[in-house]
Amino acid sequence: MLRCSELGLTFEDLDNMTVGMVYDMLIEKSNDHEKYPYIATQNDIEKFFK
């Protein structure tokens, strides 16, 4: 519940979420400060999925 409070989630929010969704939000929050050396372009994405 502490982590949910840190994310600003209410009980109403949690009624519509799974535990996995909350975990995903926590992981994304912890990655917010990371600096990535390369950001993919549209061309990179097209090469990856073709």
C-alpha positions, 0 to 999 in steps of 0.5 A: 500500500505504501508503494501504491500511495507513492504512485498516487494510486487510490483505492478506486484505481486499484479496483481496476488494476491487477498486481502486475499493472502496479508492478509495471508502474513501479518498474517504470517509475524506477527507470525514469532517471535512467539515461539511455545511450541510444534512442531507437528511430522509426527505421530501427523499429521497422528493421526489428519487426520485419 
